[in-house]
Amino acid sequence: MKKYLIPFLLFFIALSCSNTTTSQELNNPKLKKAYFASGCFWCVEAIYESVTGVKEVINGYSGGHTLKPTYESSNTGRTGHAEAVEVIYNPEKVSFATLVDVYFGSQNPTQLNGQGPDRGSQYRSIIFHQNEAQKNIIKSKKEALATQLNSKVAAEVIPFEQFWVAENYHQNYERLHPKNRYIQGVSIPRLNRFKRKFSHLLKDKH
């Protein structure tokens, strides 16, 4: 009986090591984190994951006043939280400034409290800054865009406080549910519009 257990144990150990390696990669001190809210996080996740230098994108909630928000509670609009993403990236391959360009270039920057068909404060646009340098980059780009559009840019610019990871079923949603009606009708078209505008930043171009 024991000889049959050996291959199983070896497989289990290899699988565990593989998962540990992935965790170690994400905890690499060279990687940085940035936080954005721009409508449905399914859409934003797919956009940032297509960018060279981005290691991982996690869906969650931020910008509100309640503890441990859920999808159901945030959708009421009473928690103050917006659907947000945590972008884990390599600053040697993509700068924070470029991530901000991706942010503004992948949305309707003048739409207040939502993006596309998703309306409400939980879908509002927010860029979170973690230091003065990031704050200055965001404000500079926001002001330049407002001048270019001759219109007010809706995105809030606020200090980052806390990010709450969303439920597991929200993670990698577009990749795992390509036939979902919302994904087909909203997420994929938004992603494709971004890809046409920023083809030089895409992972499959490098």
C-alpha positions in Angstrom: 0.0 0.0 0.0 2.8 2.3 0.9 4.4 2.3 -2.6 1.1 3.7 -4.0 1.3 6.5 -1.6 4.7 7.7 -2.7 3.7 9.1 -6.1 0.7 10.8 -4.5 2.9 12.4 -1.8 5.4 13.5 -4.4 2.7 15.1 -6.5 1.2 16.8 -3.4 4.7 18.2 -2.4 5.3 19.5 -5.9 1.9 21.2 -6.0 2.5 22.8 -2.6 5.9 24.1 -3.8 4.3 25.5 -6.9 1.8 27.4 -4.9 4.5 28.6 -2.5 6.5 29.9 -5.5 3.5 31.9 -6.7 3.0 33.4 -3.3 6.6 34.3 -3.1 6.5 36.0 -6.5 3.6 38.2 -5.4 5.4 39.0 -2.1 8.5 40.0 -3.9 9.7 43.3 -2.3 10.5 44.7 -5.8 6.8 44.6 -6.7 4.5 47.6 -5.9 0.8 48.0 -5.4 -1.6 50.6 -6.8 -5.3 51.0 -6.3 -8.0 52.2 -8.7 -11.8 52.3 -8.9 -13.4 52.7 -12.3 -16.8 51.1 -12.6 -17.2 47.3 -12.5 -14.1 45.7 -11.2 -14.5 42.7 -13.6 -13.7 45.2 -16.4 -10.8 46.9 -14.7 -9.2 43.7 -13.7 -9.0 42.4 -17.3 -7.6 45.8 -18.5 -4.8 46.0 -16.1 -3.9 42.3 -16.4 -3.3 42.8 -20.1 -0.6 45.4 -19.3 3.1 44.5 -19.5 4.7 44.7 -16.0 1.5 43.9 -14.1 1.9 40.7 -12.2 -1.6 40.3 -10.7 -4.8 42.2 -10.2 -7.2 41.5 -7.3 -10.8 42.7 -7.1 -12.1 44.3 -4.0 -13.6 47.3 -2.3 -12.1 50.6 -1.1 -12.9 54.2 -0.3 -15.7 53.6 2.2 -16.4 53.8 5.9 -17.5 50.3 6.9 -15.5 47.3 7.9 -15.4 44.1 5.8 -17.7 45.2 3.0 -19.3 42.5 0.8 -20.6 42.6 -2.7 -24.2 42.8 -1.4 -23.5 45.5 1.1 -21.4 47.7 -1.2 -24.1 47.4 -3.9 -26.5 49.3 -1.6 -24.4 52.4 -2.0 -24.5 52.9 1.8 -21.1 51.6 2.7 -19.2 54.3 0.9 -17.0 51.8 -0.8 -16.4 51.5 -4.5 -15.5 48.4 -6.5 -11.8 48.7 -6.8 -8.7 46.8 -7.9 -5.3 46.2 -6.4 -2.7 46.2 -9.1 0.5 44.4 -8.2 3.2 45.5 -10.7 6.9 45.6 -11.4 8.0 49.3 -11.4 11.0 48.4 -13.5 8.6 47.4 -16.3 5.7 49.7 -15.9 5.6 53.0 -14.0 2.9 54.3 -11.7 2.5 57.2 -14.1 1.7 54.7 -16.9 -0.8 52.9 -14.8 -2.6 56.3 -14.3 -2.5 56.7 -18.1 -4.1 53.3 -18.5 -6.7 54.3 -15.9 -7.8 57.5 -17.7 -7.4 55.9 -21.1 -9.7 52.9 -20.4 -12.8 54.8 -19.1 -15.1 57.7 -19.8 -13.3 60.2 -17.6 -16.3 62.6 -17.4 -18.9 60.1 -16.2 -19.9 60.7 -12.6 -20.8 57.9 -10.3 -20.4 55.1 -12.8 -18.9 53.7 -16.0 -21.1 52.8 -18.9 -24.3 51.0 -17.8 -23.1 50.6 -14.2 -24.4 53.5 -12.2 -24.2 54.4 -8.5 -21.6 55.5 -6.0 -20.2 52.0 -5.7 -19.1 52.3 -9.4 -17.6 55.8 -9.0 -14.1 56.6 -10.3 -11.3 56.9 -7.7 -7.6 57.0 -7.9 -5.9 56.2 -4.5 -2.5 57.7 -3.7 -0.1 56.3 -1.2 2.4 59.2 -1.1 2.9 62.8 -2.2 4.7 61.7 -5.4 1.8 59.6 -6.5 -0.6 62.4 -5.6 1.3 64.9 -7.7 1.4 62.5 -10.7 -2.4 61.9 -10.5 -3.3 65.5 -10.1 -1.0 66.6 -12.9 -2.5 64.1 -15.3 -6.1 64.8 -14.2 -5.6 68.5 -14.8 -4.0 68.0 -18.2 -6.9 65.7 -19.2 -9.5 68.2 -18.0 -7.8 70.9 -20.2 -7.6 68.6 -23.2 -11.3 67.7 -22.9 -12.4 71.1 -21.8 -14.5 69.3 -19.2 -14.4 68.3 -15.5 -12.8 64.9 -14.9 -14.9 62.9 -12.5 -12.3 60.8 -10.8 -11.8 61.4 -7.1 -8.2 61.6 -5.8 -8.0 60.4 -2.2 -5.4 58.8 0.1 -5.4 55.1 0.2 -6.5 53.6 3.5 -7.6 50.0 3.2 -8.4 47.5 0.5 -10.9 44.7 1.2 -10.5 41.6 -1.1 -13.8 40.7 -2.8 -15.3 37.3 -2.7 -13.5 34.5 -4.6 -16.1 34.2 -7.3 -15.3 37.8 -8.4 -11.6 37.0 -9.1 -10.5 36.5 -12.7 -14.1 36.8 -13.6 -13.8 37.8 -17.2 -11.2 35.1 -18.0 -13.3 32.4 -16.2 -16.7 33.5 -17.6 -16.1 34.6 -21.2 -19.7 33.7 -22.2 -21.4 35.7 -19.5 -23.8 38.2 -21.0 -22.3 41.2 -19.1 -18.8 40.1 -20.0 -19.8 39.7 -23.7 -21.7 43.0 -23.9 -19.7 45.3 -21.6 -16.3 44.0 -20.3 -14.9 42.6 -23.5 -15.8 45.6 -25.7 -14.3 47.9 -23.0 -11.1 45.8 -23.0 -10.9 45.8 -26.8 -11.2 49.6 -26.9 -8.4 49.9 -24.5 -6.2 47.4 -26.5 -6.7 49.4 -29.6 -5.6 52.6 -27.9 -2.7 51.1 -25.9 -1.4 48.3 -28.1 2.2 49.2 -27.2 1.6 48.4 -23.6 0.1 44.9 -24.1 1.8 41.8 -22.8 1.3 39.9 -26.1 3.3 42.7 -27.9 6.5 42.0 -26.0 
